[in-house]
Amino acid sequence: MNSDDEDLDCPLCMEEFDIADRNFRPCPCGYQICRFCWHHIKTNLNGRCPACRRTYTDQIAEFIPVSAEEILRSKREKKERERQNREMKDPTRRQLSNVRVVQKNLVYVLGLPSKYASAEHEFFKKYGKVLKLVMSKRTTAPSTNHPNATTSVGIYVTYARKEDAAKAIAGINGAVCGGRVLRASYGTTKYCTYYLRHMACPNPNCMYLHEPGDDVDSYNKENPTLE
């Protein structure tokens, strides 16, 4: 998971969704992963959805046909990303474009209702001082298994101290709220494209990295880790 553009990356392997992955619905709960991770979980792991723990089957998985317009838009987006990559000047920074860095003071929580998405909410403040809170929503289109559109909420909480983030993860992960099992883990982010191109970032609220991260907390897409 990353702080921005979450819809473009698989939350497990951090690989970018291709146009087919974006239209793949592996579970009725709406938790979306790429087809590779879905197959890996079914074949080599416990075979259950990481969010709702429902057993993955071919019968509940759905694939929404991709329109010609979506394919064209995806190609345009890919060309733009390739153009930005070509503009990166420093080879040592260029290779950082595929790197994710674990933020030890950033907590990602899945399963809470949107009413908890406030930096002043006691649910998060009880673990320590909250610097920032960002909510990410992903709406799943109606389909055969879930006729009504559903919205899954992810909440990113930035704590002032790494110790407080660790306490929050220990206290939240596995807890039950409103009948749902909560998931909490360290958040990850990637390097700002302006930093990679030796340019000043014009966005003061940019949540990407603008300085080198620790090697021990970094990994790339070619070596993903699945839980």
Order of alpha helices (4+ residues) and beta strands (2+ residues): alpha-beta-alpha-beta-alpha-alpha-beta-alpha-beta-beta-alpha-beta-beta-beta-alpha-beta
